[in-house]
């Protein structure tokens, strides 16, 4: 077989793969697959209870999920997977069933992957703490040396919603950070995180 024929065959195979994927997207198969692989609200809560997540944390994630769902449904300018937002918010603190502190995000991602949950949920868990972390910040905090900044709109919505709930009470982002400032001081990490979250808040507002 000549070189030109090999190239032609290769390009033809790529085109077939693209057309198959295009058909799946427009026939709704991709969305259906993602939907079918997500637990319901009730099932997600059952999982958290079986992991012995404390009741006050379950109350917190439920309120964050309500807030995140409310925000997601207001977004009009780009598509948002509201189900990913809702279930991702319920699972965002799942790592606290094993560990607390900054590591609970990484641990949450690990738990969700072990359970075979969609990668989108694992990344929400990993990237929700404060305003996410740069690689440099992660290194200073003894986290894996990579970036943990929220990237997708779903990740950003859950990150924002988490900063709008203190315990199980809705608050503003500024009030949430004020409580941390009073407890830990205006550290460079917290000041940077507040600016990052306020930036996310503005970004989401412009999408409504």
C-alpha positions as CSV (number, residue, x, y, z in Angstrom):
1,X,0.0,0.0,0.0
2,X,1.4,3.4,-1.0
3,X,2.0,6.2,1.4
4,X,-0.8,8.3,-0.1
5,X,-3.3,5.4,0.3
6,X,-2.2,5.0,4.0
7,X,-2.8,8.7,4.7
8,X,-6.2,8.5,2.9
9,X,-7.2,5.5,5.0
10,X,-6.1,7.1,8.2
11,X,-8.0,10.3,7.4
12,X,-11.1,8.3,6.5
13,X,-11.0,6.5,9.8
14,X,-10.7,9.8,11.7
15,X,-13.7,11.2,9.8
16,X,-15.7,8.1,10.6
17,X,-15.0,8.5,14.3
18,X,-15.9,12.2,14.2
19,X,-19.2,11.5,12.4
20,X,-20.1,8.8,14.9
21,X,-19.4,11.1,17.8
22,X,-21.3,13.9,16.1
23,X,-24.3,11.6,15.7
24,X,-24.2,10.5,19.3
25,X,-24.2,14.1,20.5
26,X,-27.1,15.2,18.3
27,X,-29.1,12.0,19.0
28,X,-28.8,12.7,22.8
29,X,-26.8,9.5,23.5
30,X,-23.9,11.4,25.2
31,X,-26.2,13.3,27.4
32,X,-28.2,10.2,28.3
33,X,-25.0,8.3,29.1
34,X,-23.9,11.1,31.5
35,X,-27.4,11.3,33.1
36,X,-27.7,7.5,33.6
37,X,-24.3,7.4,35.3
38,X,-25.3,10.0,37.9
39,X,-26.8,9.0,41.2
40,X,-30.1,10.6,42.2
41,X,-30.3,13.2,45.1
42,X,-31.6,10.4,47.3
43,X,-29.0,7.9,46.3
44,X,-26.2,10.5,46.8
45,X,-27.4,11.2,50.3
46,X,-27.5,7.4,51.1
47,X,-23.9,7.2,50.0
48,X,-22.8,10.0,52.3
49,X,-24.7,8.5,55.2
50,X,-23.1,5.1,54.6
51,X,-19.7,6.8,54.6
52,X,-20.6,8.2,58.1
53,X,-20.3,11.8,57.0
54,X,-21.3,13.8,60.1
55,X,-24.9,15.2,60.0
56,X,-23.8,18.8,60.1
57,X,-21.7,18.3,57.0
58,X,-24.6,16.6,55.2
59,X,-26.7,19.6,56.1
60,X,-24.0,21.8,54.7
61,X,-23.7,20.0,51.4
62,X,-27.5,19.9,50.9
63,X,-27.7,23.6,51.3
64,X,-24.7,24.1,49.0
65,X,-26.4,21.9,46.4
66,X,-29.6,24.0,46.6
67,X,-27.6,27.2,46.2
68,X,-25.6,25.8,43.3
69,X,-28.7,24.5,41.6
70,X,-30.3,28.0,41.9
71,X,-27.2,29.6,40.4
72,X,-26.9,27.1,37.6
73,X,-30.5,27.6,36.5
74,X,-30.0,31.3,36.2
75,X,-27.2,30.9,33.7
76,X,-28.5,31.5,30.2
77,X,-25.6,32.4,28.0
78,X,-23.8,29.0,28.0
79,X,-25.0,25.4,28.6
80,X,-24.7,24.2,32.1
81,X,-25.2,20.6,33.3
82,X,-27.5,21.2,36.2
83,X,-27.4,17.6,37.3
84,X,-23.6,17.6,37.5
85,X,-23.8,20.8,39.5
86,X,-26.4,19.4,41.9
87,X,-24.8,16.0,42.6
88,X,-21.3,17.5,42.5
89,X,-22.3,19.9,45.2
90,X,-23.7,17.1,47.3
91,X,-20.4,15.2,47.0
92,X,-18.1,18.2,47.2
93,X,-17.2,17.4,50.9
94,X,-17.2,13.6,50.6
95,X,-13.5,13.6,51.4
96,X,-14.3,14.8,54.9
97,X,-15.6,11.2,55.6
98,X,-11.9,10.3,55.8
99,X,-9.9,13.5,56.4
100,X,-10.4,17.2,57.1
101,X,-8.3,20.3,56.1
102,X,-7.0,21.1,52.6
103,X,-6.5,17.4,51.8
104,X,-10.2,16.6,51.9
105,X,-10.7,17.8,48.3
106,X,-8.0,15.5,46.9
107,X,-9.4,12.7,49.1
108,X,-12.9,13.4,47.8
109,X,-11.8,13.0,44.2
110,X,-10.1,9.7,45.1
111,X,-13.2,8.4,46.7
112,X,-15.5,9.3,43.8
113,X,-13.1,7.7,41.3
114,X,-12.9,4.6,43.4
115,X,-16.7,4.5,43.3
116,X,-16.7,4.8,39.5
117,X,-18.5,8.2,39.5
118,X,-18.1,10.5,36.5
119,X,-14.8,12.4,36.4
120,X,-16.7,15.7,36.5
121,X,-17.8,15.0,40.1
122,X,-14.3,14.1,41.2
123,X,-12.9,17.3,39.8
124,X,-15.6,19.4,41.5
125,X,-14.5,17.8,44.8
126,X,-10.9,18.5,44.1
127,X,-11.3,22.1,43.1
128,X,-13.9,23.5,45.4
129,X,-11.7,24.5,48.4
130,X,-11.4,28.3,48.9
131,X,-11.1,29.5,45.3
132,X,-9.1,26.5,44.1
133,X,-5.3,26.4,44.3
134,X,-2.5,27.2,41.8
135,X,0.3,24.6,41.5
136,X,2.5,26.8,43.7
137,X,-0.2,27.1,46.4
138,X,-0.8,23.4,46.3
139,X,2.9,22.7,46.8
140,X,3.0,25.0,49.8
141,X,0.0,23.2,51.3
142,X,1.6,19.7,50.8
143,X,-1.0,18.8,48.2
144,X,-0.1,17.0,45.0
145,X,2.0,19.3,42.9
146,X,-0.6,20.3,40.3
147,X,-3.2,23.0,39.7
148,X,-6.6,22.7,41.5
149,X,-8.3,25.7,40.0
150,X,-12.0,25.3,39.0
151,X,-12.2,25.4,35.2
152,X,-15.6,24.3,33.9
153,X,-18.7,26.4,34.6
154,X,-20.0,23.5,36.8
155,X,-16.9,23.5,38.9
156,X,-17.0,27.3,39.3
157,X,-20.7,27.2,40.3
158,X,-20.1,24.7,43.1
159,X,-17.0,26.5,44.3
160,X,-19.0,29.8,44.4
161,X,-22.0,28.2,46.1
162,X,-19.8,26.7,48.8
163,X,-18.6,30.2,49.6
164,X,-22.2,31.4,49.9
165,X,-23.1,28.9,52.6
166,X,-21.8,29.0,56.2
167,X,-22.8,25.8,57.9
168,X,-26.3,25.4,56.5
169,X,-27.0,29.2,56.3
170,X,-26.8,31.3,53.2
171,X,-24.3,34.2,53.4
172,X,-22.5,36.5,51.0
173,X,-19.0,35.6,49.8
174,X,-17.6,38.5,51.8
175,X,-19.2,37.4,55.0
176,X,-17.9,33.9,54.5
177,X,-14.4,35.2,54.1
178,X,-14.8,37.6,57.0
179,X,-15.3,34.7,59.3
180,X,-12.1,33.1,58.0
181,X,-10.2,36.4,58.4
182,X,-11.3,36.7,62.0
183,X,-10.3,33.1,62.7
184,X,-7.1,32.8,60.8
185,X,-6.1,36.4,60.0
186,X,-5.8,38.0,56.6
187,X,-3.3,35.6,55.2
188,X,-2.0,35.9,51.7
189,X,-3.8,32.6,50.8
190,X,-7.2,33.8,52.0
191,X,-6.9,37.2,50.4
192,X,-5.9,35.6,47.1
193,X,-8.8,33.1,47.5
194,X,-11.3,35.8,48.1
195,X,-10.3,37.7,45.0
196,X,-10.5,34.5,43.0
197,X,-14.0,33.7,44.3
198,X,-15.2,37.2,43.7
199,X,-13.9,36.9,40.1
200,X,-15.9,33.7,39.7
201,X,-18.9,35.4,41.1
202,X,-18.6,38.2,38.5
203,X,-18.0,35.7,35.7
204,X,-21.2,33.7,36.6
205,X,-23.2,36.9,37.0
206,X,-22.3,37.9,33.4
207,X,-23.5,34.5,32.2
208,X,-27.0,35.0,33.6
